[in-house]
């Protein structure tokens, strides 16, 4: 479960970074 949460946070960071 922790790994899934980590992956979700990472994808969000990458997504936000792409917007910039």
N, C-alpha and C positions, 0 to 999 in steps of 0.2 A: 504493500500500500504506500509506503513512504516513497518507493521508487516512482510510482505513478504520480504522486503529488509533485515530486521533484521535476519530473518530465513536463507536467502541466505548467509549472512555474517557468521552466526554461522556455517552453514554446511561447508563453505569453511575453517573456522578455524579448525573445527574438522577433515576435510580431510587432511589439512596440518599437523596437529598434528599426524595423523595416519601414515603419511609418515616418520616421524622421528623415 
